[in-house]
Amino acid sequence: MSKKEMVRVQGTEITVFTHRQGDYISLTDMAKYKNAEATGLVISHWLSTRYTVEFIGAWEKLHNPDFNVTEFSNIKNESGSNGYVLTSKQWIEKTNAIGIIAKPGRYGGTYANRDIAFEFATWLSPEFKLYLITEFQRLKEDEQQRLSLEWNLQRTLSKINYRIHTDAIKEEIVPKEVTRAQAAAVYASEADMLNVALFGMTAAQWRSQNEDKGGNVRDYATLEQLVVLSNMESVNALLVRQGLSQSERLVQLNTTAITQMKSLVGNPLTKRLK
């Protein structure tokens, strides 16, 4: 699990995690709305109903190729009967479920994929569910706004570094007394070298493969790619001043792009920025 965040629903703080299968919401925190002293019992009562078992079983069949259908059928046949109790741990161990996660420890608890968590909220209270959905959507909108701000910031840094980059090209590569068209060709060549080093293709190649899209390859870059591109422009400006040929710089820049992308993709710090 990663990227822990909180939402407050009718005075109850609820933890939200981003997990492999998407957003997971703490059922333990939600259960406090009904009985803060016996959250595990609240969750077990909900899990033991026939409707709940059928719903979470349907979710697993849709999302989990390793779901144990045989054990699910056995549980479904027993669910709803007098005295039948199903815990989240039993459900996970018997069916190899992924929609519900039991996390041990002081800060642990039971978490469920948002689809399942919303069903639990319905069982707790329709009003509680409406407030939960509202707060969850607000959280997601805030995340998108932060992502947009970070993307725009990196795009701006990239443009600043591009100026440093082009100044180095102007001073060290562009011959004196050339036309604007000739100078532009050199700049375009250098920009495409960065495109090839990072994206694996030139601007023209990207356009031919994406005729339905406007803009250019950099407009569709990820936050990680923009960070690396910004760094590459500074590195290339330094390599230009050192007198390295374009082919030599391409090799070094490609190595830089690979190394930095490996460090950024999946890095918890990068995820927090997003």
N, C-alpha and C positions, 0 to 999 in steps of 0.2 A: 504494500500500500504506500501511497505517497500523497503529497499535497493535501494535508488536513485543513479543513475549513469548517466554520461553524455558521449555523443559521438559528435564529430564535423564533420559535413558534408558540404563541400563547404563553409566554413566560418560560418555556422549556428550551434549553440549548441543545441543539442536535448536531452531531458531527457528520461531516460529509467527506468521503475519500474518493480520489480517483484511482481506480483499479484497472486490471487488464480488460475486464468486461465493461468498463464504463464507470459511471458514478455510483458509489455505494453509500447508503445512508444508515446510520446507527439505529437499529431496532431497539437496542437497550435504552438509548436516550429517549426514543419515542415512547417506549413503554412506561417511562416515568410519569407521563401525562396521566396514565390510568392508575398506576400503583408504584410509587418510587421505591418502596421497600421490597418489592417482589417482582422485579422486571423479568427475570428468567421465567417465572411462573406465567406471567402475562403472555410472553412470547410462545411458551409451550401450549397454552390454551388455544391460541390462534392457529398454531401449526397443526393441532390435533383435529381440526375441523375438516370435513370431507371437501368442502369447497376450496379451502386453502391448499390442501394436498393436490387437488386436481389442477389448480391454477399454477402453483410453482412447478409441478410436474410438466405441465404444458410449456412453461418457460424454458425449462431445462432441455426438453426435447428439441426446442427451436434453436437453442444457443450452445448446447453442450453435446458434442459427438460421443463423449465418454460416459454419458448418463446411463446408470444401471436401471434399465426399464423393468427388469424382472423384480428387483427389490421395490421399485416404485409401485408396481402392481400389488405386491404384498401389503405395502403400507396403505395404499388406497383402499384395499378391501377391509382393513382394520379400522381405518379412520372414521371418526364420528360415532363409534360405538361407546357404550357406557364404560367409563373408567380408562379409556384409551388415552395415553399421553405420549406425545412425540416431542423430543427436544431438538434444538437446532443441531447439536453435535451428532445425535443419532441419525438425523436426516442426511447430513453431510457424509458421514462414514458409510452408511448403508447404500446410498445412491450415487456417491461420487459427485455430489452437486457442486456447482460453482456460483449459483445465484445468491446463496447465503454463505457467509463467512463467519466462523467463530474464532475470535482473536483472544487468546488468554492474557493474563497479567492484569496489573493494577489499572492500566488504561485501555484494557481490552473490552470485549463485548461482542454482541452479535450484530453483523452488518448485512444488508441486503441490497442487491441491485435496485436502482430507482424504481423500476417497474414493479418489483415485488414490495418494496418499501411503501409505495403509494397504496397498494392493496391493504397492507397492514394498517396504514393510516385510516383507510375507509372503515376497517373493522373497529378501530379505536373510536373514531368519531368523524362523520362526514365534514363537520365544520373544521376539525383539526386537519383533515386532508386538504381542504381548500387553502387554509393558511400555509400549510407546508408547501404545496405546489407554488403558491405565490412567492414565498421566500426563496424557494429553490430556483425559480426562474429569475428572480432578481440577482441571485448569486451568479448564475450563468451569464447574465447580461453584463454584470460587473467584470467578469473574467474576460469576456469578449472585448469590452472597452479597454481593459489593461493590455490585452494582446494587440489591439489596434494601435494604442499609444506606443508600445514597445516597437512594433513594426515600423511605424512612422519615424521613431527616433533613430532606429538603425538605418532606415532609408536616408535620413538627413545626414548621419555620420558618413554614410557611404558616399553621398554627394560631396561632402567636404573633403574626404580623402581622395575623391576623384579629381578635385581641383589640384591637390598636391601632386597627384599622379600625372596629370596632364602638364603641369608646370615642369616636372622632371623630364617628360618626353620632349617638351618644347625646347628645353635648354640643352639636352644631350643627344636627341635623336633627329629631330626635325632639321633638315638642312636650312641654311640661310637662303633668303631671297627665293622663297617658293610661293606658289599661289595658295589661296585659302583652300581650294579643292584638294591640292596635294597634301597640305598639312592635315586636313580632315581625314584623308585616307590613312595617314600614319596613326592618328588618334584612334580611328575605328579599328585598325589592325591591332593596336595595343588593347583596346577594350575587348575585342574578340578573343585575344589571348587569355584574358582573365575569364571570359565566359567558358572557353574550352577547358581551362584548368579546374573550374569549379562545377560547371553544369555539363561538361562533356560535349558541347556543341557551340557553334557560332550563332550570332543573332539571326542570320539568314536561315540557318538550318532549323532553328526553333520556330521561326515564322512559317516555314514550309510545312512543319509538322503540326502547327496549331493555327491553321488558317481561320478557324472560327473564333479566335481570341484577339482582343485588341491589345495594344501596348507591346511590351517586349518581355524577354525571359526574366529580367530582373524584377518586373512588376509582380511576378508570380512566385518569387523566391520566398522561402520560409524564413522565420526569424533567425534560425541558426545559419542559414546560407548568407543572409545579409550581414551578420556579424563577421563571418569568415571573409566575405567579399570586402568589407571595410578594412579588415586586417591585411588582406592580399594587396590592396591598392597601396597601402603604406610600404609593404615589403617590396612591391615592384618598383616603387619610386626609389628606394634605396638600391636595389639591384641595377636599375638603370644608371644611377650615378656611379656605380662601381664598374660600369662598362661591360656588363655581361650581354651577350647576344640574346635575341628574342627566344631562340630555341633553348638556350641554357636557362633563361628565366622561366620559361614555360614548365620545364621539368621541376624546378625548385618550387614554383608556385603550386603546381599540382600536388606535390608532396605535402606542402603546407596545408592545402585545402583538405586533403584526406585526413591528415593528423588532427586538424582542428575540428572537423566535422565529427570524427570519432569521439572526441572529447566532449563535444556539445550535445550530440544527440543522446537522449536518455539521461543526461546529467541533471540531478535534482535541482541545482541552482537554475539551470535553463528553464526547467519546468515551473519553478517559482516565478520567474520573470514572465512566463506566459500567463 
